[in-house]
Amino acid sequence: MKQLSLTISLLFLGVIICIAQTDDKKVNKILKRSLEMEMDHYAEVAHQIWGFAEVGYQENRSTELLQAQLKKAGFSVEKGVAGIPTAFVASYGSGQPVIGILAEFDALPGVSQDAVPMRQEREEVNAGHACGHHLFGTASSAAAIAIKDWLDESGSSGTIRVYGTPAEEGGAGKVYMVREGLMDDVDAVLHWHPGNANSANASSSLANKSGKFRFYGKASHASSAPDQGRSALDGVEAMNMMVNMMREHIPMESRIHYVITRGGEAPNVVPAYAEVYYYVRHPEAAVSGALFERVVKAAEGAAIGTGTTMEYEVIHGIYNLLPNVTLAEKMYDNLKKVGGFVYNEEETAFAEKIHATLSDPKPVSSANEIQPFKVQLRGSGGSTDVGDVSWVAPTAGLRTATWVPGTPGHSWQAVAAGGTSIGHKGMMIAAKTLTLTAIDIFKDPSLAEKAKKELNERRGDNFEYIPLLGDREPPLDYRN
């Protein structure tokens, strides 16, 4: 009897192994047919968006190109969501689980650069994809199409969605989509970001609230009638001085940055109008909001002291990322399966020239490595509007080596590499990893349930999502 039981168990185990191997073959077939064989096509899509270099809320051609790819693949597309003309939601399938993939596509102003390893601006182009969002949106769309192919061939139930999210760079496009409730029914959200190494950590970020402070004074001749003038620029400078003194008395992890966007037109005219643009960051959203209110008080005091008037506009407010270890570990496992890539001779030559311009270059071979998994629950570094998404749905992301190792984001070197095969190859690593992770969740919905339980534990029982930017409408003209 024991021998019979053992035989049956071995046969059952063999069936399970056989099924698993068959599933793996189907998945590998999808990766090869839907992604590897389509790499040249997706590289061209990404390069077109790289060429458009459209800044936040003005990504008209970029969003239309991505929507066209998804429509052609059979997705239903709703565009202009959340009051944003360039935002969209593309859906395929039905039922649970619902998996969302984020897709960005905005460029940064002032970082025009050609796809060459030396500083060379593009003619008549004053923006560039210095954060690689042309790759981001393309890889996310490519992954969704591959997942759709797997759903069709496997006969699995579930819904895959692509969220076309504009204006990540300071415009907080995702926040308005979250506020609209577009992600309330999502079981898991996956995203990625270009970078100079391959990693998939459970990491947080800094919350960030920003605003433009506008001072109004009285113009007069700066030399013959200075007593009749009231300088709006003095208001801006007084505000900046007080905020800089405030830095001594804020939490150590805080970050405050500003740029004077308007300061007057001529030295001999007392400026009647001036504007300064502030970012206020901290690992916790509530603290970031409180610090912003202190900045507002400094602005009010500056206006009183200079005899000017002041008004301010909140431009964006974003939460810190809420890491989800359950999903992050799965993402990391799949990134290890996919692996990095090796530079060819032409890419190596390009990288060597880029390295000569970097302060901290890293070995080119690191593009073929996967960084160790880390859990960082308290944020540092930059900010992202993915943060708000992560507080309403379990969220995980990864980074891939789309730039020459050692390249900082928001640099001309990042723009240059993103316009070459280096960026395109890194992009496809992300597409494959996103695809595998989504398929794992579709095959085992308990992953999403476990991730949701973790989310609820981290944010607390009484959590209520209240956007840092309040009820303001999307600032569609913030880049004008």
C-alpha positions in Angstrom: 0.0 0.0 0.0 2.9 2.4 0.9 4.6 1.5 -2.4 1.3 2.3 -4.3 0.9 5.6 -2.4 4.5 6.6 -3.3 4.0 5.7 -6.9 0.8 7.8 -7.1 2.6 10.7 -5.4 5.5 10.5 -7.8 3.1 10.4 -10.8 1.2 13.4 -9.4 4.5 15.3 -8.9 5.5 14.4 -12.5 2.2 15.8 -13.8 2.8 19.1 -11.9 6.3 19.4 -13.2 5.1 18.7 -16.7 2.4 21.4 -16.5 4.9 23.9 -15.1 7.4 23.2 -17.9 4.6 23.6 -20.4 3.6 26.9 -18.9 7.2 28.1 -19.0 7.4 27.2 -22.6 4.3 29.2 -23.4 5.6 32.2 -21.5 9.0 32.0 -23.2 7.2 31.8 -26.5 5.3 35.0 -25.7 8.5 36.8 -24.6 10.2 35.8 -27.9 7.4 36.5 -30.3 5.8 39.5 -28.6 8.9 41.3 -27.3 12.2 40.0 -28.7 11.0 39.8 -32.3 9.3 43.2 -32.0 12.3 44.9 -30.5 13.1 47.0 -33.6 9.5 48.2 -33.8 9.5 49.3 -30.1 12.9 50.9 -30.5 11.5 53.0 -33.3 8.4 53.9 -31.2 10.6 55.0 -28.3 12.9 56.9 -30.7 10.0 58.8 -32.1 8.9 59.9 -28.7 12.5 60.8 -27.9 12.4 63.0 -30.9 9.1 64.7 -30.0 10.6 65.7 -26.6 7.2 67.0 -25.4 7.0 68.5 -21.9 4.3 67.9 -19.2 0.7 68.1 -20.4 1.9 68.9 -23.9 2.7 65.3 -24.9 0.1 65.2 -27.7 2.1 63.3 -30.3 3.6 61.0 -27.7 0.3 59.9 -26.2 -1.3 59.4 -29.6 1.5 57.2 -30.7 1.3 55.0 -27.6 -2.5 54.8 -27.8 -2.2 53.8 -31.4 0.0 50.8 -30.5 -2.5 49.6 -27.9 -5.6 50.1 -30.1 -3.9 48.1 -32.8 -3.3 45.3 -30.4 -7.0 45.2 -29.4 -7.1 47.4 -26.3 -10.0 49.7 -25.6 -8.7 53.2 -25.0 -10.3 56.0 -23.0 -8.4 59.2 -23.5 -8.6 62.6 -21.9 -9.3 61.1 -18.4 -9.2 63.0 -15.1 -9.5 66.3 -17.0 -6.1 65.8 -18.7 -6.1 65.7 -22.6 -3.0 63.6 -22.8 -3.9 61.1 -20.1 -5.5 57.7 -21.1 -6.5 54.3 -19.8 -6.2 51.3 -22.1 -7.8 48.1 -21.1 -7.9 44.4 -22.2 -9.6 41.4 -20.8 -12.2 41.0 -18.1 -12.6 40.0 -14.5 -10.1 39.7 -11.7 -7.3 40.2 -11.0 -6.9 43.7 -12.5 -3.3 44.6 -13.1 -2.3 48.1 -14.0 1.0 49.1 -15.7 2.0 52.8 -15.6 3.3 54.5 -18.7 5.0 57.9 -18.7 6.1 60.0 -21.7 7.0 63.6 -20.7 10.3 65.2 -21.3 12.3 67.8 -19.3 12.7 71.4 -20.4 16.2 72.8 -21.0 18.0 69.5 -21.6 18.1 69.5 -25.4 20.7 66.9 -26.6 21.4 64.9 -29.7 22.2 61.1 -29.5 25.9 61.7 -29.5 28.5 61.3 -26.7 29.4 65.0 -26.4 27.4 68.0 -25.5 25.4 68.9 -28.6 22.0 70.5 -28.4 19.3 69.7 -31.0 18.4 72.6 -33.3 15.1 74.2 -32.5 14.4 71.7 -29.6 14.6 73.1 -26.1 13.7 69.9 -24.2 14.9 66.3 -23.9 14.2 62.9 -22.4 16.7 63.3 -19.6 14.7 60.9 -17.4 14.0 58.4 -20.1 10.2 58.6 -20.1 10.1 57.8 -23.9 11.5 54.4 -22.9 9.2 54.1 -19.9 5.9 54.6 -21.9 7.0 52.3 -24.7 8.2 49.4 -22.6 5.1 49.5 -20.4 2.9 49.4 -23.5 5.0 46.6 -25.1 4.7 44.6 -21.8 0.9 45.1 -21.8 0.6 43.8 -25.3 2.7 40.8 -24.5 0.5 40.1 -21.4 -2.6 40.4 -23.6 -1.1 37.8 -25.9 -0.5 35.5 -23.0 -4.1 36.0 -21.7 -5.4 35.1 -25.1 -3.3 32.0 -25.5 -3.6 30.7 -22.0 -7.4 31.3 -21.7 -6.8 33.0 -18.4 -9.2 35.5 -16.9 -8.2 38.9 -15.7 -7.8 42.5 -16.9 -4.6 44.3 -18.0 -4.6 48.1 -18.0 -2.1 50.7 -19.2 -2.4 54.0 -17.5 -1.0 56.7 -19.7 0.3 59.2 -17.1 1.4 62.6 -18.3 3.6 65.3 -16.6 5.4 63.2 -14.0 8.1 65.9 -14.0 6.5 68.4 -11.6 2.9 68.1 -13.0 1.7 65.2 -10.8 -0.4 63.7 -13.6 -1.0 60.4 -11.7 -2.3 62.3 -8.6 -5.3 63.5 -10.6 -5.9 60.0 -11.9 -5.8 58.6 -8.4 -8.1 61.4 -7.1 -10.5 60.5 -9.9 -10.7 57.0 -8.6 -9.3 55.4 -11.8 -7.2 52.9 -9.8 -9.6 52.1 -7.0 -10.4 48.6 -8.4 -6.8 47.6 -9.3 -5.3 44.6 -7.5 -1.6 45.4 -8.4 0.2 48.2 -10.1 3.6 47.6 -11.9 5.9 50.3 -13.1 9.6 50.8 -14.0 12.1 53.6 -14.6 15.2 54.1 -16.7 18.4 54.3 -14.8 22.1 53.4 -14.9 21.8 50.0 -13.2 19.4 47.0 -13.0 17.5 46.8 -9.7 14.1 46.0 -8.2 14.1 47.2 -4.7 11.2 47.8 -2.2 12.2 51.4 -1.8 10.4 54.6 -0.7 10.9 58.1 -2.0 10.3 61.7 -0.8 6.9 63.3 -0.6 7.0 66.7 -2.4 4.7 69.7 -2.4 5.4 72.6 -4.8 4.1 76.0 -5.5 4.7 79.2 -7.5 4.8 82.3 -5.4 3.9 85.5 -7.3 4.8 89.0 -5.9 3.2 92.2 -7.2 4.8 95.6 -6.6 4.8 99.0 -8.2 7.0 100.0 -11.2 9.0 103.2 -11.2 12.3 104.6 -12.4 14.9 102.8 -10.3 17.2 105.9 -10.2 15.1 109.0 -10.5 12.0 107.8 -8.5 13.0 104.8 -6.4 10.8 106.0 -3.5 7.7 105.6 -5.7 8.5 102.0 -6.5 7.9 98.7 -4.6 10.0 95.9 -5.9 8.4 92.5 -6.5 11.8 91.1 -6.8 12.7 92.3 -3.3 9.7 90.3 -2.2 11.1 87.2 -3.8 14.6 87.7 -2.5 13.3 88.4 1.0 11.2 85.2 0.9 14.2 83.2 -0.3 16.4 84.7 2.5 13.9 83.7 5.2 13.4 80.2 3.8 17.2 79.7 3.7 17.3 80.7 7.4 14.5 78.3 8.0 16.6 75.4 6.8 18.4 75.4 10.2 15.2 74.6 11.9 13.6 71.8 9.8 14.0 68.0 10.0 17.3 66.8 8.7 15.8 64.7 5.9 13.9 67.6 4.4 14.8 69.2 1.0 13.8 72.6 -0.2 14.7 73.9 -3.7 13.7 77.0 -5.7 14.2 78.8 -8.9 13.4 82.5 -9.7 11.2 82.2 -12.8 10.6 85.9 -13.2 12.7 88.7 -11.8 12.1 91.8 -13.8 13.0 93.0 -17.3 15.5 95.9 -16.9 17.7 97.0 -14.0 16.5 100.6 -14.3 12.9 99.6 -13.8 11.6 98.6 -10.3 10.1 95.2 -11.0 6.3 95.2 -10.7 6.1 91.4 -10.9 8.3 88.5 -9.9 7.8 84.8 -9.3 9.7 82.0 -7.5 9.0 78.3 -7.9 9.5 76.1 -4.8 9.7 72.3 -4.1 9.4 71.1 -0.5 10.3 67.5 0.2 10.3 65.1 3.2 10.0 61.3 3.6 6.5 61.8 5.0 3.7 63.5 3.2 2.3 65.2 6.3 5.6 66.7 7.2 6.1 67.9 3.6 2.7 69.6 3.7 3.5 71.3 7.1 6.9 72.6 5.9 5.2 74.0 2.8 2.9 76.0 5.1 5.9 77.5 6.8 7.3 78.5 3.4 3.9 80.2 2.7 4.3 82.1 6.0 7.8 83.3 4.9 6.3 84.5 1.6 3.5 86.4 3.5 6.1 88.0 5.7 8.3 89.0 2.8 5.3 90.7 1.1 4.6 92.7 4.3 8.2 93.7 4.7 8.7 94.9 1.1 5.3 96.6 0.7 4.2 94.2 -2.0 1.4 91.7 -2.3 1.7 88.0 -2.8 -0.4 85.1 -4.1 0.7 81.5 -4.6 -0.5 78.5 -6.6 0.1 74.9 -5.5 1.5 73.3 -8.6 1.7 69.7 -7.3 1.7 67.6 -4.2 2.8 63.9 -4.2 3.1 61.2 -1.5 6.1 59.2 -0.7 6.3 55.8 -2.2 4.8 53.0 0.0 7.0 50.0 -0.7 5.3 46.6 -1.1 7.8 43.8 -0.3 5.4 41.1 -1.6 5.3 42.4 -5.1 8.9 43.7 -5.0 10.3 40.3 -4.3 8.4 38.8 -7.2 9.6 41.6 -9.5 13.2 41.0 -8.3 13.0 37.3 -9.0 11.8 38.0 -12.5 14.5 40.6 -13.2 17.1 38.0 -12.2 15.6 35.6 -14.7 15.7 38.2 -17.5 19.2 39.5 -16.6 21.0 42.5 -18.0 22.8 42.9 -21.3 26.3 43.1 -22.7 27.5 46.2 -24.7 28.6 45.6 -28.2 31.7 47.3 -29.7 29.8 50.4 -30.9 28.0 50.8 -27.6 31.3 50.4 -25.7 32.9 53.1 -27.7 30.0 55.4 -27.0 30.1 54.6 -23.3 33.9 55.4 -23.1 33.3 58.9 -24.5 30.4 59.4 -22.1 32.6 58.2 -19.2 35.1 61.0 -19.9 32.3 63.5 -19.1 31.1 61.9 -15.8 32.3 62.6 -12.3 31.6 59.0 -11.1 31.6 56.5 -14.0 30.8 52.9 -13.4 32.1 49.8 -15.3 30.2 49.1 -18.5 30.0 45.5 -17.4 27.6 46.5 -14.6 24.8 46.8 -17.2 24.8 43.0 -17.3 24.5 42.7 -13.5 21.5 42.7 -11.2 21.9 44.7 -8.0 21.2 43.0 -4.7 17.6 43.3 -3.4 17.1 46.0 -0.8 14.2 47.1 1.4 14.2 50.8 2.2 11.0 51.8 4.0 12.0 55.5 4.6 12.4 57.6 1.5 15.5 59.6 0.3 16.6 61.0 -3.0 13.9 62.1 -5.5 10.1 62.1 -5.7 7.5 60.6 -8.0 3.8 60.8 -8.4 3.8 57.0 -8.4 3.8 57.6 -4.6 0.1 58.4 -4.6 -0.7 55.3 -6.6 1.2 53.2 -4.1 -1.1 54.4 -1.2 -4.3 53.2 -3.0 -3.1 50.0 -4.7 -0.2 47.5 -4.1 2.7 48.8 -6.2 6.1 47.6 -7.3 8.7 48.8 -9.7 12.2 48.3 -11.1 15.0 50.2 -12.8 17.1 49.1 -15.7 20.4 50.2 -17.2 19.2 52.4 -20.1 22.0 54.9 -19.5 25.7 54.4 -19.5 26.6 53.2 -16.0 27.4 56.2 -13.7 25.2 58.6 -15.6 23.0 60.8 -13.4 19.3 61.4 -14.3 18.2 64.7 -15.7 21.5 65.1 -17.5 22.4 65.5 -21.2 24.3 62.2 -21.0 21.0 60.5 -20.1 19.3 62.1 -23.1 22.1 61.0 -25.4 22.1 57.3 -24.3 18.3 57.2 -24.4 18.4 57.9 -28.1 20.6 54.9 -28.8 20.5 51.1 -28.7 21.8 51.3 -25.1 18.5 52.8 -24.0 16.5 50.5 -26.3 18.1 47.3 -24.9 17.5 48.4 -21.3 13.9 49.2 -22.1 13.3 45.6 -23.3 14.7 44.2 -20.0 12.0 46.2 -18.3 9.3 45.1 -20.7 10.2 41.4 -20.1 10.3 41.8 -16.3 6.9 43.6 -16.2 5.4 40.9 -18.4 6.7 38.0 -16.3 5.6 39.6 -13.1 2.1 40.3 -14.3 1.7 36.7 -15.6 2.8 35.4 -12.2 0.0 37.4 -10.5 -2.5 36.3 -13.1 -1.5 32.7 -12.5 -1.5 33.1 -8.7 -4.0 35.7 -7.6 -3.1 35.0 -4.0 0.0 37.2 -4.6 -2.3 40.2 -5.1 -4.2 39.3 -2.0 -1.1 39.0 0.1 0.2 42.4 -1.4 -3.1 44.0 -0.5 -2.9 42.8 3.1 0.6 44.2 3.3 -0.6 47.6 1.9 -3.4 47.7 4.5 -0.9 47.0 7.3 1.6 49.6 6.2 -0.9 52.5 5.7 -3.0 51.7 8.8 -6.7 50.9 9.4 -7.8 54.5 9.4 -6.0 55.7 6.3 -7.9 58.1 4.1 -6.4 59.3 0.9 -6.3 63.1 0.8 -4.2 64.5 -2.1 -1.6 67.0 -1.1 -2.6 69.2 -4.0 -6.1 69.6 -2.7 -8.9 70.1 -5.2 -7.1 72.2 -7.7 -7.5 71.3 -11.4 -4.6 69.9 -13.4 -2.1 72.7 -14.1 -2.1 72.1 -17.9 -0.1 75.3 -18.5 2.6 74.8 -15.9 5.3 74.4 -18.5 4.3 77.5 -20.5 
